[in-house]
Amino acid sequence: MTAHALHSPSPTSDVSRHHSERRPGAGVQCSAVLGGNTLAHIVEENCPGMLPSAGVVVEHLDAQAGTWQFSLDEGRTWRAIRTDLINRAGNMGLALNRDARLRVLPFAGHRVSGVRVAFHTVQRSHGMGNGSYRPYASDEREEGCSCTVTLVLALSAINGAPPVVHVPRPRNKRALVQRTAPGAGPAGGSLGDGMALA
């Protein structure tokens, strides 16, 4: 996939004044088990030229895709993201450290090939503000912050690949029935001989 940088001004409803965009391949399906990917993984996989960062401020999430959630404890517990707060007019974002996980639960019957995510990275950890909503500068970033990046990602890029499930090979049913049948095998033969002699 190739990133295309867009430098033309956007309407105020568009959070990406300076952003790059990636589009997923067609037909990508979401996994049944949604463990989510870390913000560090999402940034590194989709923005390889970006400097390492301590976290991000999420500026926009595609609310039409489903219910967005984040986790601060490696996926053990999940909290819903207030997309109504970060997507509305103004500059309110969700502060997340690089090891926080992100996922989206698609709406039933709604097929999604790609979702839009906008964020900017920060060079310092959010500390106690990790997982909180906070205002951010729209035009002039604070020192150490990057410009807004907008990505259009496949669901698997956000939710992670499905885990490998081991399915045991089915046994031969005929052999299983013969093995458990009454009177089968040497024991059954000796019993029959004893009954014949009596």
TISEFI-577564 format. One record per residue (C-alpha): residue in one letter; residue number from 1; x, y, z. Coordinates in steps of 0.001 Angstrom, whole numbers, plus 524288, in hexadecimal, padded with zeros to 5 digits. Layout:
BEGIN
<resn A, resi NUM, X X, Y Y, Z Z>
...
end
This chain:
BEGIN
<resn M, resi 1, X 80000, Y 80000, Z 80000>
<resn T, resi 2, X 804AD, Y 80DB5, Z 7FD1E>
<resn A, resi 3, X 8027A, Y 819A6, Z 80579>
<resn H, resi 4, X 7FDD9, Y 825CA, Z 7FE70>
<resn A, resi 5, X 8009B, Y 8329E, Z 80544>
<resn L, resi 6, X 7F60F, Y 83CE1, Z 803C1>
<resn H, resi 7, X 7F9EF, Y 84B03, Z 805F3>
<resn S, resi 8, X 7EDA4, Y 85251, Z 801DC>
<resn P, resi 9, X 7E56D, Y 8586A, Z 80C9E>
<resn S, resi 10, X 7D976, Y 850C6, Z 810D8>
<resn P, resi 11, X 7CC6E, Y 8555B, Z 8165F>
<resn T, resi 12, X 7CBE4, Y 8575A, Z 82504>
<resn S, resi 13, X 7C45C, Y 84AA5, Z 8268F>
<resn D, resi 14, X 7D006, Y 84365, Z 820EC>
<resn V, resi 15, X 7DA10, Y 8416B, Z 82BA5>
<resn S, resi 16, X 7E54B, Y 83F47, Z 82229>
<resn R, resi 17, X 7EB56, Y 84BED, Z 81D50>
<resn H, resi 18, X 7F82A, Y 8450D, Z 81A8A>
<resn H, resi 19, X 7F6DC, Y 83674, Z 819D9>
<resn S, resi 20, X 7FA71, Y 82A14, Z 812EF>
<resn E, resi 21, X 7F081, Y 81FF5, Z 80EFC>
<resn R, resi 22, X 7F114, Y 81152, Z 80CC4>
<resn R, resi 23, X 7E65C, Y 808E8, Z 8074E>
<resn P, resi 24, X 7E4DC, Y 7FA4A, Z 80A05>
<resn G, resi 25, X 7E372, Y 7EFB0, Z 80002>
<resn A, resi 26, X 7D5B1, Y 7EB51, Z 7FC8A>
<resn G, resi 27, X 7CF18, Y 7DFE4, Z 80336>
<resn V, resi 28, X 7D651, Y 7E076, Z 81033>
<resn Q, resi 29, X 7CE04, Y 7DA44, Z 81AC4>
<resn C, resi 30, X 7CE42, Y 7DD0A, Z 82958>
<resn S, resi 31, X 7D216, Y 7D246, Z 832CD>
<resn A, resi 32, X 7C813, Y 7CC31, Z 83BCC>
<resn V, resi 33, X 7D0D0, Y 7CE20, Z 847AA>
<resn L, resi 34, X 7D46A, Y 7DC76, Z 848BD>
<resn G, resi 35, X 7E098, Y 7DDEF, Z 850E9>
<resn G, resi 36, X 7E3EA, Y 7EB26, Z 84B2A>
<resn N, resi 37, X 7F135, Y 7F079, Z 84747>
<resn T, resi 38, X 7F98F, Y 7F9CA, Z 84F0B>
<resn L, resi 39, X 7FAD8, Y 807D1, Z 84A8A>
<resn A, resi 40, X 80969, Y 80573, Z 848F3>
<resn H, resi 41, X 806B8, Y 7FA2F, Z 83F99>
<resn I, resi 42, X 7FCD7, Y 801ED, Z 837AB>
<resn V, resi 43, X 80613, Y 80D83, Z 83659>
<resn E, resi 44, X 8120F, Y 80557, Z 83323>
<resn E, resi 45, X 80AF9, Y 7FD01, Z 82913>
<resn N, resi 46, X 80446, Y 8082A, Z 821FC>
<resn C, resi 47, X 80D92, Y 81399, Z 82411>
<resn P, resi 48, X 81B1B, Y 80D8D, Z 822B4>
<resn G, resi 49, X 821D1, Y 81AB4, Z 820CF>
<resn M, resi 50, X 81C5F, Y 8209F, Z 82D40>
<resn L, resi 51, X 82563, Y 822BB, Z 838D3>
<resn P, resi 52, X 82333, Y 81A04, Z 844C2>
<resn S, resi 53, X 81931, Y 81FE3, Z 84DEE>
<resn A, resi 54, X 81479, Y 81DD5, Z 85BD8>
<resn G, resi 55, X 80620, Y 81EA4, Z 8583F>
<resn V, resi 56, X 7FBA7, Y 824BD, Z 84FDB>
<resn V, resi 57, X 7F00A, Y 82DC3, Z 850CF>
<resn V, resi 58, X 7E4D7, Y 827CE, Z 8490E>
<resn E, resi 59, X 7DDB1, Y 832C6, Z 841F0>
<resn H, resi 60, X 7D38D, Y 82B71, Z 839FF>
<resn L, resi 61, X 7CDF3, Y 81DA9, Z 838B4>
<resn D, resi 62, X 7C45B, Y 818C6, Z 82E8D>
<resn A, resi 63, X 7B7E5, Y 817AC, Z 836A7>
<resn Q, resi 64, X 7B0BA, Y 8110C, Z 82B65>
<resn A, resi 65, X 7B99B, Y 80528, Z 82C69>
<resn G, resi 66, X 7B4FE, Y 80093, Z 839BB>
<resn T, resi 67, X 7B7C2, Y 80233, Z 84837>
<resn W, resi 68, X 7C59F, Y 80683, Z 84B45>
<resn Q, resi 69, X 7CC75, Y 80215, Z 857A5>
<resn F, resi 70, X 7D9C9, Y 80370, Z 85E02>
<resn S, resi 71, X 7E115, Y 7FB76, Z 8681E>
<resn L, resi 72, X 7EBCD, Y 7FFC0, Z 8716D>
<resn D, resi 73, X 7EEB1, Y 7F232, Z 8770F>
<resn E, resi 74, X 7F2AB, Y 7EA30, Z 86B28>
<resn G, resi 75, X 7E4CD, Y 7E6E7, Z 86741>
<resn R, resi 76, X 7DFB7, Y 7E189, Z 87428>
<resn T, resi 77, X 7D58E, Y 7EC52, Z 8757D>
<resn W, resi 78, X 7CFF7, Y 7F59D, Z 86B49>
<resn R, resi 79, X 7C9C3, Y 80310, Z 86C1A>
<resn A, resi 80, X 7C0EA, Y 8092E, Z 861EC>
<resn I, resi 81, X 7C62C, Y 8151D, Z 85AC8>
<resn R, resi 82, X 7BDA9, Y 8214C, Z 85A71>
<resn T, resi 83, X 7BE32, Y 823BC, Z 84BCC>
<resn D, resi 84, X 7B3E4, Y 82E39, Z 84DD1>
<resn L, resi 85, X 7BE15, Y 835EE, Z 8557A>
<resn I, resi 86, X 7C9C4, Y 83494, Z 84C7C>
<resn N, resi 87, X 7C27B, Y 83551, Z 83F7A>
<resn R, resi 88, X 7BABF, Y 841B1, Z 84208>
<resn A, resi 89, X 7BF36, Y 84F61, Z 83E97>
<resn G, resi 90, X 7CA56, Y 853E6, Z 84736>
<resn N, resi 91, X 7D73C, Y 84DF9, Z 84B0A>
<resn M, resi 92, X 7D48D, Y 8435E, Z 854F2>
<resn G, resi 93, X 7DC3A, Y 836AF, Z 8540C>
<resn L, resi 94, X 7DE70, Y 829ED, Z 85B29>
<resn A, resi 95, X 7EC06, Y 828F6, Z 86139>
<resn L, resi 96, X 7F1D6, Y 81B4F, Z 860A9>
<resn N, resi 97, X 7FF84, Y 81646, Z 86364>
<resn R, resi 98, X 8065F, Y 80DE9, Z 8593A>
<resn D, resi 99, X 8033E, Y 8010C, Z 86038>
<resn A, resi 100, X 7F491, Y 803A9, Z 860D8>
<resn R, resi 101, X 7EC4F, Y 7FAF1, Z 8581D>
<resn L, resi 102, X 7E1E6, Y 7FF3F, Z 84E85>
<resn R, resi 103, X 7D6E2, Y 7F783, Z 84839>
<resn V, resi 104, X 7C9D3, Y 7F967, Z 84168>
<resn L, resi 105, X 7BE06, Y 7F07C, Z 842B3>
<resn P, resi 106, X 7B6E8, Y 7F11A, Z 83591>
<resn F, resi 107, X 7A84A, Y 7F339, Z 83581>
<resn A, resi 108, X 7A071, Y 7E6F3, Z 83263>
<resn G, resi 109, X 79DC0, Y 7E57B, Z 823F2>
<resn H, resi 110, X 7A67F, Y 7F0F9, Z 8208E>
<resn R, resi 111, X 7B18A, Y 7ECE8, Z 81790>
<resn V, resi 112, X 7BD58, Y 7F5C1, Z 818D7>
<resn S, resi 113, X 7C975, Y 7F51B, Z 81051>
<resn G, resi 114, X 7D0B6, Y 80074, Z 81675>
<resn V, resi 115, X 7CF6D, Y 80A3E, Z 8217A>
<resn R, resi 116, X 7D4E5, Y 817F0, Z 82318>
<resn V, resi 117, X 7DDB2, Y 81AFC, Z 82EA0>
<resn A, resi 118, X 7E41D, Y 8283B, Z 83127>
<resn F, resi 119, X 7EE48, Y 82AF6, Z 83BA4>
<resn H, resi 120, X 7FAF0, Y 831E9, Z 83EB3>
<resn T, resi 121, X 80645, Y 82C46, Z 84642>
<resn V, resi 122, X 80C7E, Y 831C8, Z 85292>
<resn Q, resi 123, X 81A4A, Y 82FF8, Z 85787>
<resn R, resi 124, X 816E4, Y 82F99, Z 865FE>
<resn S, resi 125, X 80E88, Y 825BA, Z 86D30>
<resn H, resi 126, X 80111, Y 82A5B, Z 8714F>
<resn G, resi 127, X 80383, Y 82553, Z 87F18>
<resn M, resi 128, X 7F73D, Y 82601, Z 8875F>
<resn G, resi 129, X 7F01A, Y 82BA6, Z 87B8F>
<resn N, resi 130, X 7F136, Y 81EDC, Z 87416>
<resn G, resi 131, X 7E37A, Y 81B74, Z 86F72>
<resn S, resi 132, X 7DDEA, Y 82906, Z 871D8>
<resn Y, resi 133, X 7D7CA, Y 832FE, Z 868C6>
<resn R, resi 134, X 7DF71, Y 83F89, Z 8673D>
<resn P, resi 135, X 7DFB7, Y 84B9F, Z 85EA6>
<resn Y, resi 136, X 7EAD0, Y 84CED, Z 854FC>
<resn A, resi 137, X 7F033, Y 857DF, Z 84C95>
<resn S, resi 138, X 7EA55, Y 8582F, Z 83EF5>
<resn D, resi 139, X 7F487, Y 85FA4, Z 83737>
<resn E, resi 140, X 800A2, Y 860CB, Z 83F99>
<resn R, resi 141, X 8044A, Y 85447, Z 84658>
<resn E, resi 142, X 80B2C, Y 85497, Z 85361>
<resn E, resi 143, X 819B1, Y 851D9, Z 852C5>
<resn G, resi 144, X 81CA9, Y 843BA, Z 84F14>
<resn C, resi 145, X 80F79, Y 84114, Z 848A6>
<resn S, resi 146, X 80D71, Y 83D2C, Z 83A93>
<resn C, resi 147, X 80371, Y 84178, Z 830A3>
<resn T, resi 148, X 7F689, Y 83A6E, Z 82F17>
<resn V, resi 149, X 7F70C, Y 82D60, Z 82823>
<resn T, resi 150, X 7EAAA, Y 8279B, Z 82233>
<resn L, resi 151, X 7EA90, Y 81939, Z 81E91>
<resn V, resi 152, X 7E029, Y 810E4, Z 81811>
<resn L, resi 153, X 7E2CC, Y 8035B, Z 81D78>
<resn A, resi 154, X 7DD73, Y 7F5B3, Z 81BEE>
<resn L, resi 155, X 7D6A9, Y 7F088, Z 827FC>
<resn S, resi 156, X 7E13F, Y 7E640, Z 829A5>
<resn A, resi 157, X 7EB83, Y 7F103, Z 82A96>
<resn I, resi 158, X 7E44E, Y 7F63C, Z 8368B>
<resn N, resi 159, X 7DE96, Y 7EA14, Z 83CB4>
<resn G, resi 160, X 7EA01, Y 7E104, Z 83A1D>
<resn A, resi 161, X 7EABE, Y 7D40E, Z 83314>
<resn P, resi 162, X 7E216, Y 7C8ED, Z 837F0>
<resn P, resi 163, X 7E90C, Y 7BF82, Z 84115>
<resn V, resi 164, X 7ED6E, Y 7B239, Z 83C27>
<resn V, resi 165, X 7E35C, Y 7A830, Z 84087>
<resn H, resi 166, X 7E764, Y 799DF, Z 84159>
<resn V, resi 167, X 7DCAC, Y 790FE, Z 83C20>
<resn P, resi 168, X 7DEE9, Y 78288, Z 83F51>
<resn R, resi 169, X 7DE45, Y 7792C, Z 833F3>
<resn P, resi 170, X 7D191, Y 77148, Z 83437>
<resn R, resi 171, X 7D351, Y 762D1, Z 836EB>
<resn N, resi 172, X 7CEBA, Y 757EB, Z 82E19>
<resn K, resi 173, X 7C0DF, Y 7557F, Z 832E4>
<resn R, resi 174, X 7C04D, Y 74797, Z 82D89>
<resn A, resi 175, X 7CC87, Y 7437F, Z 834D6>
<resn L, resi 176, X 7C786, Y 749FE, Z 84124>
<resn V, resi 177, X 7BA90, Y 7429F, Z 84061>
<resn Q, resi 178, X 7C167, Y 73578, Z 83E3E>
<resn R, resi 179, X 7CA6C, Y 73802, Z 849B9>
<resn T, resi 180, X 7BF27, Y 73ABF, Z 8531E>
<resn A, resi 181, X 7B587, Y 7307B, Z 84DF2>
<resn P, resi 182, X 7B176, Y 725C8, Z 857E5>
<resn G, resi 183, X 7B894, Y 718D8, Z 855F0>
<resn A, resi 184, X 7C2D3, Y 71ED6, Z 84D13>
<resn G, resi 185, X 7D0FB, Y 71AA0, Z 84DFE>
<resn P, resi 186, X 7D767, Y 70F00, Z 854CE>
<resn A, resi 187, X 7CF8B, Y 71090, Z 86147>
<resn G, resi 188, X 7C2DA, Y 70F4F, Z 859D5>
<resn G, resi 189, X 7C7BF, Y 7031D, Z 852C2>
<resn S, resi 190, X 7CB6A, Y 6FBEE, Z 85F47>
<resn L, resi 191, X 7BE44, Y 6FF0F, Z 86534>
<resn G, resi 192, X 7B774, Y 6F937, Z 85964>
<resn D, resi 193, X 7BF8A, Y 6ECA9, Z 85A40>
<resn G, resi 194, X 7BC36, Y 6EAF9, Z 86881>
<resn M, resi 195, X 7ADB6, Y 6EC0E, Z 865B6>
<resn A, resi 196, X 7AEB2, Y 6E1F8, Z 85AC3>
<resn L, resi 197, X 7B535, Y 6D7E4, Z 863AD>
<resn A, resi 198, X 7AAE4, Y 6D98A, Z 86E17>
end
